[in-house]
Amino acid sequence: MNAVLVSKENNVAKFTMAFTAEEFDAALDKAYKAQRGKIEVPGFRKGKAPRSVIEKRYGEGIFFEDAIDNCLADGYPAALDQLGLEPVDRPDLQFGEEKLEKGKGFEVTVTVTVAPEIVVKDYKGVKAEVTKHELKEEDVEGELKAMQQRNARLVVVDRPAENGDTVVLDYEGWCEDKQFEGGTAENQTLVLGSGSFIPGFEDQLVGCKAGDAKDVEVTFPEEYHAEELAGKPAVFKCKVHEVKAQELPELDDEFAKDVSEFDTLEEVKNDIREKLEKTLQDAKEYEGKDKVLQKVYDANPIELPQAMIDSEAANMLNEFGYQLQSQGLNLDQYCKYLNKTQQQMIDEFKPDAEKRVKSRLIVEAVAKQEGVEVTQEDIDKELAAMAAQYGMAQSQIKSIFGEENMDYLKKDIMSRKAIDLMYEAAEITEVEEKPAEEAKDEE
């Protein structure tokens, strides 16, 4: 197959693919072998009739369509690779007027929308500001107290319940003098002040002791999921069995030994300090890279084919659908709840889809201009990080990932290296964090 570029302008490429007689005959033979088991010819067992006999009985062109598909299946990707084209939509194929025959080659003219080729400017020496964050000792103490809270134990107390306490109770829900479905529970555990129940419910249990009975009067929210209860007043007949309070462990060296690999509380504090410093540094770097990329984005306007925006918006909808599935929902339910169609949601995604595609093209172009390469060491390092994250062997991660996804991994690594390159070449200035009101006024 020989591919020749005819034209390329306004993100539309036109090229020809010429297949030789030998290539077409090989494709015909492949089509015959794939189809012969489905064709019956008198005098022959199924699948045993020669190609010439089948063609004589059913016509010379019986395998032409499949043969063309075979040629295109191999030829089209090879032509794209040969011509350095990145299609973003389905191609339009036009066959020549010359009659297709055995023993002859054929030519196809392809017209396809392709990704724009861009040359990125002003991506080095970008000036950007990031918010200055300094670690304070109260941040360390706050994290230490959080560890203390996580290791607290609940103990039964003989006093009225307070916010933050845990109560164990039975309740029956009544609405319009009838018990309603799903409004009854026994030995239910509830943390007062957690906001787990209907607004107003938990507040009315503050002050109750073990053995107390309490009628809790509430009104269901207007947007409550059960339509028959939405906006209606209700009474929950409650019986409190226990009141429990958190008992915090002492912050001392024994605590350090119990909750960490360290022997002293001071060592725990130092470890917390190091981790918080790393978190602040990572946040600064993340903000810096985001600001730098935004500056480069603004300096390099790109005209995108609509097909690229449409495709990315559809991908974003699919990603959103997967997120919903992880929450036990599906896209159809979500659309019904919002009274929207999936196409309306795709249209809403398009502005973000356009920015996502443009950003990706800019990063890929910078990688190309800078000759960024992904080494086997880069790939192994990435797989090792994934293995550590999921607690698996690197060989398992590689097997699960599969060769078919390795190109995506390489592209991801290359993009990150290109962004690192722009960030490292940028002039980053740390500025004091603005007061909330001032930041809001700027928005």
C-alpha positions as CSV (number, residue, x, y, z in Angstrom):
1,M,0.0,0.0,0.0
2,N,1.2,3.4,-0.9
3,A,-0.2,6.5,0.8
4,V,0.1,10.0,-0.7
5,L,-0.9,13.2,1.0
6,V,-3.0,15.3,-1.4
7,S,-3.8,18.3,0.9
8,K,-3.9,19.3,4.5
9,E,-5.5,22.6,5.6
10,N,-8.0,23.8,8.3
11,N,-7.4,20.5,10.2
12,V,-8.7,18.4,7.3
13,A,-6.3,16.0,5.6
14,K,-6.9,14.4,2.2
15,F,-4.8,11.5,1.0
16,T,-4.9,8.5,-1.3
17,M,-4.2,4.9,-0.5
18,A,-3.2,2.7,-3.4
19,F,-3.4,-1.1,-3.0
20,T,-1.6,-3.4,-5.4
21,A,-3.2,-6.3,-7.3
22,E,-1.2,-8.6,-5.0
23,E,-2.5,-7.0,-1.9
24,F,-6.0,-7.1,-3.1
25,D,-5.7,-10.8,-4.0
26,A,-4.2,-11.6,-0.6
27,A,-7.2,-9.8,1.0
28,L,-9.6,-11.8,-1.2
29,D,-8.0,-15.1,-0.1
30,K,-8.2,-14.0,3.5
31,A,-11.9,-13.2,3.1
32,Y,-12.5,-16.6,1.3
33,K,-10.9,-18.5,4.2
34,A,-13.0,-16.6,6.7
35,Q,-16.3,-17.1,4.9
36,R,-16.0,-20.5,3.2
37,G,-17.4,-22.4,6.2
38,K,-20.7,-20.4,5.9
39,I,-21.2,-21.0,2.2
40,E,-22.9,-24.1,0.8
41,V,-21.9,-25.5,-2.6
42,P,-23.6,-28.6,-4.0
43,G,-21.1,-31.5,-4.4
44,F,-18.8,-30.1,-1.7
45,R,-18.7,-30.5,2.1
46,K,-19.3,-27.3,3.9
47,G,-16.2,-25.3,4.0
48,K,-14.3,-27.4,1.4
49,A,-15.4,-25.7,-1.8
50,P,-12.5,-24.0,-3.7
51,R,-12.6,-20.2,-4.0
52,S,-12.8,-20.4,-7.8
53,V,-15.9,-22.6,-7.5
54,I,-17.6,-20.3,-5.0
55,E,-16.8,-17.2,-7.2
56,K,-18.2,-19.0,-10.3
57,R,-21.4,-20.0,-8.6
58,Y,-22.1,-16.7,-6.6
59,G,-20.2,-14.2,-8.7
60,E,-16.7,-12.9,-8.8
61,G,-17.5,-10.1,-6.3
62,I,-18.7,-12.3,-3.5
63,F,-15.6,-11.6,-1.4
64,F,-14.9,-8.0,-2.6
65,E,-16.5,-6.2,0.3
66,D,-14.7,-8.3,3.0
67,A,-11.5,-8.0,1.0
68,I,-11.7,-4.2,0.9
69,D,-12.4,-4.2,4.7
70,N,-9.3,-6.4,5.1
71,C,-7.2,-4.0,3.1
72,L,-8.4,-0.9,5.0
73,A,-8.1,-2.6,8.4
74,D,-4.3,-2.8,7.9
75,G,-3.8,0.0,5.3
76,Y,-5.6,2.9,7.0
77,P,-3.5,2.8,10.3
78,A,-0.3,2.3,8.2
79,A,-1.2,5.3,6.1
80,L,-1.8,7.5,9.2
81,D,1.5,6.4,10.6
82,Q,3.3,6.9,7.3
83,L,1.9,10.4,6.8
84,G,2.1,11.4,10.5
85,L,-1.6,12.1,10.9
86,E,-3.7,12.0,14.0
87,P,-7.4,11.5,13.1
88,V,-10.1,12.9,15.5
89,D,-13.2,11.7,13.6
90,R,-14.4,9.0,11.3
91,P,-12.8,9.1,7.8
92,D,-14.8,9.7,4.6
93,L,-13.8,7.1,2.0
94,Q,-14.2,7.6,-1.7
95,F,-13.5,4.8,-4.2
96,G,-12.4,5.5,-7.8
97,E,-14.8,5.2,-10.7
98,E,-12.7,2.3,-12.1
99,K,-14.5,-1.1,-11.7
100,L,-13.0,-3.3,-9.0
101,E,-11.7,-6.6,-10.5
102,K,-9.6,-9.5,-9.6
103,G,-6.0,-9.2,-10.6
104,K,-6.1,-5.4,-10.3
105,G,-5.3,-3.0,-7.6
106,F,-7.5,-0.2,-6.4
107,E,-7.3,3.3,-4.9
108,V,-9.2,5.0,-2.1
109,T,-9.3,8.7,-1.4
110,V,-9.6,9.5,2.3
111,T,-10.8,12.7,3.9
112,V,-10.5,13.0,7.6
113,T,-10.4,15.6,10.3
114,V,-7.1,15.6,12.1
115,A,-5.6,17.1,15.3
116,P,-4.1,20.6,14.7
117,E,-0.3,20.8,14.6
118,I,0.9,23.5,16.9
119,V,4.1,25.2,17.8
120,V,4.0,26.4,21.4
121,K,5.6,29.7,22.2
122,D,6.5,31.4,25.5
123,Y,6.6,28.3,27.6
124,K,9.9,29.0,29.2
125,G,10.5,31.6,31.8
126,V,6.9,31.9,32.7
127,K,6.2,34.2,35.6
128,A,3.7,32.9,38.1
129,E,2.7,33.5,41.7
130,V,1.8,30.9,44.3
131,T,0.4,31.3,47.7
132,K,2.9,31.2,50.6
133,H,2.1,28.7,53.3
134,E,4.2,28.4,56.4
135,L,3.8,25.5,58.7
136,K,2.7,26.6,62.2
137,E,3.1,24.7,65.4
138,E,-0.6,24.6,65.9
139,D,-0.9,22.7,62.7
140,V,1.3,20.0,64.2
141,E,-0.7,20.1,67.4
142,G,-3.9,19.8,65.5
143,E,-2.8,16.7,63.7
144,L,-1.6,15.2,67.0
145,K,-5.0,15.9,68.5
146,A,-6.7,14.3,65.5
147,M,-4.6,11.1,66.1
148,Q,-5.7,11.3,69.7
149,Q,-9.4,11.5,68.6
150,R,-8.9,8.6,66.2
151,N,-7.7,6.5,69.1
152,A,-10.3,7.5,71.6
153,R,-12.6,4.9,73.0
154,L,-16.3,5.2,73.8
155,V,-17.4,4.7,77.5
156,V,-20.9,4.6,78.9
157,V,-21.6,7.8,81.0
158,D,-24.3,8.4,83.6
159,R,-25.2,12.0,82.6
160,P,-27.3,13.9,80.1
161,A,-26.2,13.6,76.5
162,E,-24.1,16.5,75.0
163,N,-23.2,17.3,71.5
164,G,-20.4,15.0,70.4
165,D,-21.7,12.1,72.5
166,T,-23.0,8.9,71.1
167,V,-26.5,7.7,72.0
168,V,-28.0,4.2,71.5
169,L,-31.7,4.4,70.9
170,D,-34.9,2.9,69.5
171,Y,-37.3,5.1,67.5
172,E,-40.6,4.9,65.6
173,G,-41.4,7.5,62.9
174,W,-45.0,8.8,62.7
175,C,-46.5,11.1,60.0
176,E,-50.2,12.1,59.9
177,D,-50.9,9.5,62.8
178,K,-49.4,6.7,60.8
179,Q,-46.1,4.8,61.1
180,F,-44.2,5.3,57.9
181,E,-41.9,2.7,56.2
182,G,-38.2,3.0,57.0
183,G,-38.8,5.2,60.0
184,T,-38.3,2.5,62.7
185,A,-35.0,1.2,64.2
186,E,-33.7,-0.6,67.3
187,N,-30.4,0.0,69.0
188,Q,-29.5,2.7,66.5
189,T,-26.2,4.4,67.2
190,L,-26.2,8.2,66.6
191,V,-23.5,10.8,67.2
192,L,-25.2,14.0,68.3
193,G,-24.1,16.9,66.2
194,S,-23.0,14.8,63.3
195,G,-25.9,15.9,61.0
196,S,-26.6,12.3,60.1
197,F,-30.4,12.6,60.7
198,I,-33.1,15.0,59.7
199,P,-32.3,18.6,60.7
200,G,-33.5,19.2,64.3
201,F,-33.6,15.5,65.3
202,E,-30.2,15.4,67.0
203,D,-30.6,18.7,68.8
204,Q,-33.7,17.5,70.6
205,L,-31.8,14.5,72.1
206,V,-29.3,16.7,73.8
207,G,-30.0,16.5,77.5
208,C,-31.5,13.0,77.4
209,K,-30.2,10.3,79.7
210,A,-30.3,6.5,79.5
211,G,-33.8,5.3,80.1
212,D,-35.4,8.6,78.9
213,A,-38.3,8.6,76.3
214,K,-38.5,11.6,74.0
215,D,-40.9,12.6,71.2
216,V,-38.8,14.3,68.6
217,E,-40.8,16.6,66.3
218,V,-39.3,17.5,63.0
219,T,-40.3,18.5,59.5
220,F,-38.9,16.6,56.5
221,P,-37.0,18.8,53.9
222,E,-39.0,19.8,50.8
223,E,-36.4,18.0,48.7
224,Y,-36.6,14.8,50.7
225,H,-36.1,11.6,48.6
226,A,-39.3,10.0,49.7
227,E,-42.0,12.1,48.0
228,E,-44.8,11.0,50.4
229,L,-42.8,12.6,53.3
230,A,-41.2,15.6,51.7
231,G,-42.1,18.8,53.5
232,K,-44.4,17.1,56.0
233,P,-44.2,17.3,59.9
234,A,-43.4,14.0,61.7
235,V,-42.9,12.7,65.2
236,F,-40.2,10.2,66.2
237,K,-41.0,8.3,69.4
238,C,-37.5,7.7,70.9
239,K,-36.2,5.6,73.7
240,V,-32.6,6.2,74.8
241,H,-30.7,3.1,76.0
242,E,-27.2,4.5,76.5
243,V,-25.2,7.6,76.4
244,K,-21.5,7.2,75.5
245,A,-18.7,9.7,75.5
246,Q,-15.2,9.7,74.0
247,E,-12.4,9.0,76.4
248,L,-9.1,10.3,75.0
249,P,-5.8,8.7,75.7
250,E,-3.0,10.7,77.3
251,L,-0.6,12.3,74.9
252,D,2.7,10.8,76.2
253,D,5.4,8.4,75.2
254,E,3.1,5.4,75.8
255,F,0.6,6.8,73.3
256,A,3.4,7.2,70.8
257,K,4.4,3.5,71.2
258,D,0.8,2.4,70.8
259,V,-0.1,4.3,67.7
260,S,3.2,4.5,65.8
261,E,6.6,3.0,65.2
262,F,8.2,5.6,67.4
263,D,9.2,5.4,71.0
264,T,8.6,9.0,72.1
265,L,5.9,11.6,71.6
266,E,8.5,14.1,70.3
267,E,9.5,11.7,67.5
268,V,5.8,11.4,66.5
269,K,5.6,15.2,66.4
270,N,8.7,15.4,64.2
271,D,7.2,12.9,61.9
272,I,4.0,14.8,61.7
273,R,6.0,18.0,61.0
274,E,7.9,16.4,58.1
275,K,4.8,15.1,56.5
276,L,3.0,18.4,56.8
277,E,6.0,20.2,55.3
278,K,5.9,17.7,52.4
279,T,2.2,18.3,51.9
280,L,2.7,22.1,51.8
281,Q,5.5,21.7,49.3
282,D,3.4,19.4,47.1
283,A,0.5,21.9,47.3
284,K,2.9,24.7,46.3
285,E,4.2,22.7,43.3
286,Y,0.7,21.6,42.2
287,E,-0.5,25.3,42.3
288,G,2.7,26.4,40.5
289,K,2.3,23.9,37.7
290,D,-1.4,24.8,37.3
291,K,-0.6,28.5,37.1
292,V,2.3,28.0,34.7
293,L,0.2,25.8,32.4
294,Q,-2.6,28.4,32.5
295,K,-0.2,31.1,31.4
296,V,1.1,29.0,28.5
297,Y,-2.5,28.1,27.6
298,D,-3.4,31.8,27.5
299,A,-0.4,32.6,25.3
300,N,-1.2,30.0,22.7
301,P,-4.7,30.2,21.3
302,I,-5.7,27.1,19.3
303,E,-8.5,26.6,16.9
304,L,-9.9,23.1,17.5
305,P,-12.0,20.9,15.2
306,Q,-15.5,20.6,16.7
307,A,-15.1,16.8,16.5
308,M,-12.3,16.9,19.1
309,I,-14.5,18.9,21.5
310,D,-17.5,16.7,21.0
311,S,-15.5,13.5,21.5
312,E,-13.9,14.8,24.7
313,A,-17.2,16.0,26.1
314,A,-18.6,12.5,25.4
315,N,-15.6,11.0,27.2
316,M,-16.2,13.3,30.2
317,L,-19.8,12.1,30.4
318,N,-18.6,8.5,30.4
319,E,-16.1,9.3,33.2
320,F,-18.9,10.9,35.2
321,G,-21.0,7.8,34.6
322,Y,-18.3,5.6,36.1
323,Q,-18.1,7.9,39.2
324,L,-21.9,7.5,39.6
325,Q,-21.6,3.7,39.5
326,S,-19.1,3.8,42.3
327,Q,-21.8,5.6,44.4
328,G,-24.4,3.0,43.4
329,L,-26.1,5.2,40.8
330,N,-26.3,5.3,37.1
331,L,-26.4,7.9,34.4
332,D,-30.0,7.4,33.4
333,Q,-31.1,7.8,37.0
334,Y,-29.0,11.0,37.4
335,C,-30.4,12.5,34.2
336,K,-34.0,11.7,35.2
337,Y,-33.4,13.3,38.6
338,L,-32.1,16.5,36.9
339,N,-34.7,16.3,34.1
340,K,-31.9,16.4,31.5
341,T,-30.9,14.3,28.6
342,Q,-27.4,12.9,28.2
343,Q,-26.9,15.2,25.2
344,Q,-27.7,18.2,27.3
345,M,-25.1,17.1,29.8
346,I,-22.5,16.6,27.0
347,D,-23.3,20.1,25.8
348,E,-22.6,21.4,29.3
349,F,-19.3,19.6,29.4
350,K,-18.1,21.1,26.1
351,P,-16.4,24.3,27.5
352,D,-14.3,22.2,29.9
353,A,-13.7,19.6,27.2
354,E,-12.3,22.3,24.9
355,K,-9.9,23.5,27.6
356,R,-8.9,20.0,28.4
357,V,-8.1,19.1,24.8
358,K,-6.2,22.4,24.2
359,S,-4.1,21.9,27.3
360,R,-3.3,18.3,26.3
361,L,-2.2,19.5,22.8
362,I,0.0,22.2,24.3
363,V,1.7,19.8,26.7
364,E,2.2,17.2,23.9
365,A,3.6,19.9,21.6
366,V,6.1,21.1,24.3
367,A,7.2,17.5,24.8
368,K,7.8,17.1,21.0
369,Q,9.6,20.4,20.7
370,E,11.8,19.6,23.7
371,G,12.4,16.0,22.5
372,V,11.1,14.6,25.8
373,E,11.5,10.8,25.9
374,V,10.0,8.1,28.2
375,T,12.6,5.6,29.2
376,Q,12.1,2.1,30.4
377,E,13.4,3.3,33.8
378,D,10.5,5.9,33.8
379,I,8.0,3.2,33.1
380,D,9.4,0.8,35.8
381,K,9.4,3.6,38.3
382,E,5.8,4.4,37.6
383,L,4.8,0.7,37.8
384,A,6.7,0.4,41.1
385,A,4.8,3.4,42.5
386,M,1.5,1.9,41.5
387,A,2.5,-1.5,43.0
388,A,3.3,0.2,46.3
389,Q,0.0,2.1,46.3
390,Y,-2.1,-1.0,45.8
391,G,0.1,-3.3,47.8
392,M,0.8,-5.6,44.9
393,A,3.9,-7.0,43.1
394,Q,5.1,-4.9,40.2
395,S,4.7,-7.9,37.9
396,Q,1.1,-8.1,38.9
397,I,0.5,-4.4,38.1
398,K,2.2,-4.8,34.7
399,S,0.0,-7.9,33.9
400,I,-3.2,-6.1,35.0
401,F,-2.2,-3.0,33.1
402,G,-1.6,-4.9,29.9
403,E,0.4,-4.1,26.9
404,E,-2.6,-2.5,25.2
405,N,-2.6,0.3,27.9
406,M,1.2,0.9,27.9
407,D,0.9,3.7,25.3
408,Y,-1.5,5.6,27.6
409,L,1.0,5.2,30.4
410,K,3.8,6.5,28.3
411,K,1.8,9.5,27.2
412,D,0.9,10.3,30.7
413,I,4.5,10.1,31.8
414,M,5.6,12.2,28.9
415,S,3.0,14.9,29.7
416,R,4.1,15.1,33.3
417,K,7.7,15.4,32.2
418,A,6.8,18.2,29.8
419,I,4.9,20.0,32.6
420,D,7.8,19.5,35.0
421,L,10.1,21.1,32.3
422,M,7.9,24.2,32.0
423,Y,7.6,24.5,35.8
424,E,11.3,24.2,36.4
425,A,12.0,26.8,33.8
426,A,9.4,29.2,35.3
427,E,10.0,32.1,37.6
428,I,7.8,31.3,40.7
429,T,7.1,34.0,43.3
430,E,5.6,33.2,46.6
431,V,3.0,35.8,47.8
432,E,1.2,36.1,51.1
433,E,-2.2,34.5,51.3
434,K,-5.0,37.1,50.7
435,P,-7.7,37.6,53.2
436,A,-10.9,35.7,52.3
437,E,-12.9,38.8,51.6
438,E,-10.3,40.3,49.3
439,A,-9.9,37.0,47.4
440,K,-13.7,36.9,47.0
441,D,-13.8,40.5,45.6
442,E,-11.2,39.6,42.9
443,E,-13.4,36.7,41.8
